[in-house]
């Protein structure tokens, strides 16, 4: 199973098509790219695509509020 960064996926497929393949709007994909979110796209066995985001745990905002 191969995973690629969402930036690379969007570049290969074009933003509009990449968003459609992931079930997003083009605007949502554009925002994720602009914010440089750590999202990886996977080609599933059935030919569909899925994506997962890697986030720090606990979130930085929770760490700051507990100080």
N, CA, C and O atoms as a printed pandas DataFrame, in Angstrom:
     atom_number atom_name residue_name chain_id  residue_number  x_coord  y_coord  z_coord
0              1         N          UNK        A               1    0.839   -1.163    0.000
1              2        CA          UNK        A               1    0.000    0.000    0.000
2              3         C          UNK        A               1    0.897    1.243    0.000
3              4         O          UNK        A               1    1.716    1.432    0.899
4              5         N          UNK        A               2    0.729    2.066   -1.002
5              6        CA          UNK        A               2    1.563    3.247   -1.155
6              7         C          UNK        A               2    0.824    4.481   -0.659
7              8         O          UNK        A               2   -0.347    4.687   -0.978
8              9         N          UNK        A               3    1.513    5.290    0.116
9             10        CA          UNK        A               3    0.958    6.554    0.576
10            11         C          UNK        A               3    1.794    7.686    0.004
11            12         O          UNK        A               3    3.021    7.603   -0.043
12            13         N          UNK        A               4    1.115    8.753   -0.435
13            14        CA          UNK        A               4    1.834    9.914   -0.942
14            15         C          UNK        A               4    1.293   11.168   -0.253
15            16         O          UNK        A               4    0.122   11.213    0.123
16            17         N          UNK        A               5    2.138   12.180   -0.088
17            18        CA          UNK        A               5    1.675   13.426    0.511
18            19         C          UNK        A               5    0.568   14.052   -0.345
19            20         O          UNK        A               5    0.577   13.925   -1.569
20            21         N          UNK        A               6   -0.374   14.721    0.300
21            22        CA          UNK        A               6   -1.507   15.295   -0.409
22            23         C          UNK        A               6   -1.056   16.341   -1.433
23            24         O          UNK        A               6   -1.697   16.507   -2.471
24            25         N          UNK        A               7    0.026   17.034   -1.150
25            26        CA          UNK        A               7    0.549   18.045   -2.085
26            27         C          UNK        A               7    0.941   17.390   -3.409
27            28         O          UNK        A               7    0.645   17.909   -4.486
28            29         N          UNK        A               8    1.608   16.246   -3.309
29            30        CA          UNK        A               8    2.026   15.499   -4.500
30            31         C          UNK        A               8    0.802   14.936   -5.240
31            32         O          UNK        A               8    0.741   14.982   -6.468
32            33         N          UNK        A               9   -0.164   14.410   -4.490
33            34        CA          UNK        A               9   -1.386   13.866   -5.068
34            35         C          UNK        A               9   -2.142   14.947   -5.842
35            36         O          UNK        A               9   -2.595   14.709   -6.962
36            37         N          UNK        A              10   -2.276   16.126   -5.249
37            38        CA          UNK        A              10   -2.978   17.232   -5.897
38            39         C          UNK        A              10   -2.233   17.704   -7.143
39            40         O          UNK        A              10   -2.856   18.085   -8.134
40            41         N          UNK        A              11   -0.925   17.680   -7.095
41            42        CA          UNK        A              11   -0.126   18.087   -8.250
42            43         C          UNK        A              11   -0.309   17.095   -9.404
43            44         O          UNK        A              11   -0.434   17.500  -10.560
44            45         N          UNK        A              12   -0.325   15.796   -9.086
45            46        CA          UNK        A              12   -0.502   14.753  -10.110
46            47         C          UNK        A              12   -1.886   14.788  -10.736
47            48         O          UNK        A              12   -2.026   14.694  -11.956
48            49         N          UNK        A              13   -2.913   14.923   -9.896
49            50        CA          UNK        A              13   -4.300   14.799  -10.355
50            51         C          UNK        A              13   -4.960   16.123  -10.708
51            52         O          UNK        A              13   -5.982   16.145  -11.394
52            53         N          UNK        A              14   -4.384   17.230  -10.242
53            54        CA          UNK        A              14   -5.039   18.525  -10.353
54            55         C          UNK        A              14   -5.939   18.699   -9.135
55            56         O          UNK        A              14   -6.547   17.736   -8.667
56            57         N          UNK        A              15   -6.026   19.927   -8.621
57            58        CA          UNK        A              15   -6.755   20.134   -7.368
58            59         C          UNK        A              15   -8.220   19.734   -7.457
59            60         O          UNK        A              15   -8.730   19.067   -6.557
60            61         N          UNK        A              16   -8.897   20.123   -8.513
61            62        CA          UNK        A              16  -10.333   19.814   -8.618
62            63         C          UNK        A              16  -10.568   18.306   -8.656
63            64         O          UNK        A              16  -11.432   17.797   -7.942
64            65         N          UNK        A              17   -9.809   17.593   -9.479
65            66        CA          UNK        A              17   -9.973   16.147   -9.592
66            67         C          UNK        A              17   -9.559   15.445   -8.296
67            68         O          UNK        A              17  -10.230   14.511   -7.857
68            69         N          UNK        A              18   -8.466   15.888   -7.686
69            70        CA          UNK        A              18   -8.008   15.285   -6.429
70            71         C          UNK        A              18   -9.062   15.444   -5.342
71            72         O          UNK        A              18   -9.333   14.511   -4.586
72            73         N          UNK        A              19   -9.650   16.625   -5.268
73            74        CA          UNK        A              19  -10.694   16.874   -4.274
74            75         C          UNK        A              19  -11.882   15.945   -4.505
75            76         O          UNK        A              19  -12.410   15.367   -3.555
76            77         N          UNK        A              20  -12.299   15.802   -5.738
77            78        CA          UNK        A              20  -13.420   14.917   -6.070
78            79         C          UNK        A              20  -13.104   13.475   -5.679
79            80         O          UNK        A              20  -13.952   12.785   -5.114
80            81         N          UNK        A              21  -11.896   13.022   -5.974
81            82        CA          UNK        A              21  -11.505   11.647   -5.644
82            83         C          UNK        A              21  -11.506   11.388   -4.141
83            84         O          UNK        A              21  -11.713   10.257   -3.702
84            85         N          UNK        A              22  -11.273   12.441   -3.352
85            86        CA          UNK        A              22  -11.238   12.293   -1.897
86            87         C          UNK        A              22  -12.559   12.659   -1.235
87            88         O          UNK        A              22  -12.698   12.535   -0.018
88            89         N          UNK        A              23  -13.531   13.108   -2.025
89            90        CA          UNK        A              23  -14.828   13.474   -1.472
90            91         C          UNK        A              23  -14.820   14.830   -0.786
91            92         O          UNK        A              23  -15.569   15.053    0.165
92            93         N          UNK        A              24  -13.974   15.737   -1.268
93            94        CA          UNK        A              24  -13.835   17.083   -0.712
94            95         C          UNK        A              24  -14.253   18.120   -1.741
95            96         O          UNK        A              24  -14.449   17.813   -2.917
96            97         N          UNK        A              25  -14.383   19.352   -1.271
97            98        CA          UNK        A              25  -14.509   20.456   -2.227
98            99         C          UNK        A              25  -13.097   20.890   -2.598
99           100         O          UNK        A              25  -12.139   20.614   -1.876
100          101         N          UNK        A              26  -12.983   21.561   -3.714
101          102        CA          UNK        A              26  -11.684   22.073   -4.131
102          103         C          UNK        A              26  -11.179   23.100   -3.119
103          104         O          UNK        A              26   -9.977   23.188   -2.872
104          105         N          UNK        A              27  -12.086   23.869   -2.538
105          106        CA          UNK        A              27  -11.705   24.864   -1.535
106          107         C          UNK        A              27  -11.118   24.235   -0.282
107          108         O          UNK        A              27  -10.149   24.752    0.276
108          109         N          UNK        A              28  -11.693   23.127    0.164
109          110        CA          UNK        A              28  -11.176   22.433    1.345
110          111         C          UNK        A              28   -9.778   21.883    1.080
111          112         O          UNK        A              28   -8.900   21.945    1.941
112          113         N          UNK        A              29   -9.586   21.352   -0.108
113          114        CA          UNK        A              29   -8.261   20.832   -0.469
114          115         C          UNK        A              29   -7.256   21.975   -0.552
115          116         O          UNK        A              29   -6.132   21.854   -0.065
116          117         N          UNK        A              30   -7.657   23.072   -1.161
117          118        CA          UNK        A              30   -6.785   24.235   -1.281
118          119         C          UNK        A              30   -6.359   24.744    0.096
119          120         O          UNK        A              30   -5.192   25.080    0.301
120          121         N          UNK        A              31   -7.292   24.801    1.028
121          122        CA          UNK        A              31   -6.981   25.262    2.380
122          123         C          UNK        A              31   -6.006   24.308    3.076
123          124         O          UNK        A              31   -5.072   24.757    3.740
124          125         N          UNK        A              32   -6.217   23.004    2.928
125          126        CA          UNK        A              32   -5.308   22.020    3.528
126          127         C          UNK        A              32   -3.900   22.177    2.970
127          128         O          UNK        A              32   -2.920   22.060    3.705
128          129         N          UNK        A              33   -3.801   22.439    1.674
129          130        CA          UNK        A              33   -2.493   22.640    1.051
130          131         C          UNK        A              33   -1.850   23.931    1.546
131          132         O          UNK        A              33   -0.657   23.960    1.849
132          133         N          UNK        A              34   -2.643   24.999    1.626
133          134        CA          UNK        A              34   -2.130   26.296    2.062
134          135         C          UNK        A              34   -1.619   26.236    3.505
135          136         O          UNK        A              34   -0.613   26.863    3.839
136          137         N          UNK        A              35   -2.318   25.480    4.356
137          138        CA          UNK        A              35   -1.917   25.349    5.756
138          139         C          UNK        A              35   -0.828   24.296    5.960
139          140         O          UNK        A              35   -0.352   24.089    7.077
140          141         N          UNK        A              36   -0.440   23.636    4.870
141          142        CA          UNK        A              36    0.609   22.606    4.884
142          143         C          UNK        A              36    0.312   21.503    5.905
143          144         O          UNK        A              36    1.187   21.069    6.655
144          145         N          UNK        A              37   -0.963   21.061    5.907
145          146        CA          UNK        A              37   -1.355   19.973    6.798
146          147         C          UNK        A              37   -0.671   18.680    6.363
147          148         O          UNK        A              37   -0.489   18.443    5.168
148          149         N          UNK        A              38   -0.299   17.857    7.314
149          150        CA          UNK        A              38    0.406   16.596    7.040
150          151         C          UNK        A              38   -0.616   15.501    6.741
151          152         O          UNK        A              38   -0.991   14.724    7.618
152          153         N          UNK        A              39   -1.053   15.458    5.490
153          154        CA          UNK        A              39   -2.067   14.502    5.053
154          155         C          UNK        A              39   -1.439   13.590    4.011
155          156         O          UNK        A              39   -0.748   14.046    3.100
156          157         N          UNK        A              40   -1.693   12.294    4.161
157          158        CA          UNK        A              40   -1.180   11.298    3.212
158          159         C          UNK        A              40   -2.360   10.596    2.551
159          160         O          UNK        A              40   -3.336   10.229    3.205
160          161         N          UNK        A              41   -2.243   10.421    1.238
161          162        CA          UNK        A              41   -3.298    9.795    0.441
162          163         C          UNK        A              41   -2.885    8.368    0.113
163          164         O          UNK        A              41   -1.723    8.091   -0.184
164          165         N          UNK        A              42   -3.866    7.466    0.173
165          166        CA          UNK        A              42   -3.630    6.047   -0.081
166          167         C          UNK        A              42   -4.583    5.558   -1.167
167          168         O          UNK        A              42   -5.766    5.898   -1.157
168          169         N          UNK        A              43   -4.072    4.766   -2.096
169          170        CA          UNK        A              43   -4.906    4.089   -3.089
170          171         C          UNK        A              43   -5.364    2.773   -2.475
171          172         O          UNK        A              43   -4.545    1.916   -2.141
172          173         N          UNK        A              44   -6.671    2.620   -2.329
173          174        CA          UNK        A              44   -7.234    1.408   -1.738
174          175         C          UNK        A              44   -7.320    0.288   -2.774
175          176         O          UNK        A              44   -7.245    0.539   -3.977
176          177         N          UNK        A              45   -7.478   -0.939   -2.302
177          178        CA          UNK        A              45   -7.544   -2.102   -3.177
178          179         C          UNK        A              45   -8.686   -2.025   -4.188
179          180         O          UNK        A              45   -8.589   -2.572   -5.286
180          181         N          UNK        A              46   -9.764   -1.345   -3.811
181          182        CA          UNK        A              46  -10.922   -1.241   -4.712
182          183         C          UNK        A              46  -10.814   -0.082   -5.711
183          184         O          UNK        A              46  -11.752    0.176   -6.464
184          185         N          UNK        A              47   -9.674    0.611   -5.717
185          186        CA          UNK        A              47   -9.455    1.697   -6.669
186          187         C          UNK        A              47   -9.858    3.068   -6.161
187          188         O          UNK        A              47   -9.660    4.065   -6.854
188          189         N          UNK        A              48  -10.422    3.136   -4.957
189          190        CA          UNK        A              48  -10.774    4.428   -4.373
190          191         C          UNK        A              48   -9.574    4.984   -3.619
191          192         O          UNK        A              48   -8.592    4.281   -3.381
192          193         N          UNK        A              49   -9.667    6.247   -3.252
193          194        CA          UNK        A              49   -8.607    6.901   -2.489
194          195         C          UNK        A              49   -9.120    7.264   -1.109
195          196         O          UNK        A              49  -10.302    7.560   -0.935
196          197         N          UNK        A              50   -8.232    7.239   -0.133
197          198        CA          UNK        A              50   -8.554    7.715    1.203
198          199         C          UNK        A              50   -7.350    8.521    1.694
199          200         O          UNK        A              50   -6.246    8.409    1.161
200          201         N          UNK        A              51   -7.591    9.325    2.710
201          202        CA          UNK        A              51   -6.522   10.180    3.232
202          203         C          UNK        A              51   -6.547   10.177    4.747
203          204         O          UNK        A              51   -7.603   10.054    5.367
204          205         N          UNK        A              52   -5.362   10.314    5.335
205          206        CA          UNK        A              52   -5.218   10.385    6.777
206          207         C          UNK        A              52   -4.275   11.526    7.121
207          208         O          UNK        A              52   -3.285   11.775    6.432
208          209         N          UNK        A              53   -4.609   12.207    8.203
209          210        CA          UNK        A              53   -3.771   13.314    8.664
210          211         C          UNK        A              53   -2.960   12.881    9.868
211          212         O          UNK        A              53   -3.468   12.199   10.759
212          213         N          UNK        A              54   -1.699   13.279    9.892
213          214        CA          UNK        A              54   -0.813   13.019   11.023
214          215         C          UNK        A              54   -0.805   14.295   11.864
215          216         O          UNK        A              54   -0.455   15.371   11.379
216          217         N          UNK        A              55   -1.197   14.156   13.137
217          218        CA          UNK        A              55   -1.255   15.311   14.036
218          219         C          UNK        A              55   -0.522   14.985   15.330
219          220         O          UNK        A              55   -0.495   13.832   15.759
220          221         N          UNK        A              56    0.073   16.003   15.951
221          222        CA          UNK        A              56    0.731   15.770   17.231
222          223         C          UNK        A              56   -0.278   15.427   18.325
223          224         O          UNK        A              56   -1.422   15.882   18.294
224          225         N          UNK        A              57    0.155   14.630   19.279
225          226        CA          UNK        A              57   -0.703   14.276   20.404
226          227         C          UNK        A              57    0.056   14.544   21.687
227          228         O          UNK        A              57    1.196   14.090   21.785
228          229         N          UNK        A              58   -0.462   15.224   22.653
229          230        CA          UNK        A              58   -1.711   15.973   22.564
230          231         C          UNK        A              58   -1.534   17.188   21.666
231          232         O          UNK        A              58   -0.409   17.580   21.356
232          233         N          UNK        A              59   -2.627   17.770   21.257
233          234        CA          UNK        A              59   -2.540   18.902   20.336
234          235         C          UNK        A              59   -1.800   20.054   20.994
235          236         O          UNK        A              59   -1.868   20.215   22.213
236          237         N          UNK        A              60   -1.093   20.860   20.205
237          238        CA          UNK        A              60   -0.344   21.987   20.782
238          239         C          UNK        A              60   -1.216   22.934   21.604
239          240         O          UNK        A              60   -0.748   23.477   22.604
240          241         N          UNK        A              61   -2.467   23.143   21.208
241          242        CA          UNK        A              61   -3.335   24.051   21.977
242          243         C          UNK        A              61   -3.659   23.473   23.353
243          244         O          UNK        A              61   -3.797   24.225   24.318
244          245         N          UNK        A              62   -3.783   22.165   23.456
245          246        CA          UNK        A              62   -4.013   21.559   24.757
246          247         C          UNK        A              62   -2.789   21.646   25.651
247          248         O          UNK        A              62   -2.916   21.818   26.864
248          249         N          UNK        A              63   -1.615   21.529   25.071
249          250        CA          UNK        A              63   -0.388   21.629   25.854
250          251         C          UNK        A              63   -0.227   23.029   26.419
251          252         O          UNK        A              63    0.165   23.183   27.575
252          253         N          UNK        A              64   -0.523   24.058   25.623
253          254        CA          UNK        A              64   -0.388   25.440   26.081
254          255         C          UNK        A              64   -1.379   25.752   27.195
255          256         O          UNK        A              64   -1.037   26.440   28.157
256          257         N          UNK        A              65   -2.600   25.252   27.070
257          258        CA          UNK        A              65   -3.622   25.594   28.067
258          259         C          UNK        A              65   -3.378   24.907   29.408
259          260         O          UNK        A              65   -3.896   25.351   30.433
260          261         N          UNK        A              66   -2.612   23.852   29.412
261          262        CA          UNK        A              66   -2.361   23.146   30.674
262          263         C          UNK        A              66   -1.165   23.706   31.432
263          264         O          UNK        A              66   -0.879   23.273   32.548
264          265         N          UNK        A              67   -0.470   24.659   30.837
265          266        CA          UNK        A              67    0.716   25.236   31.511
266          267         C          UNK        A              67    0.365   26.214   32.583
267          268         O          UNK        A              67    1.255   26.770   33.226
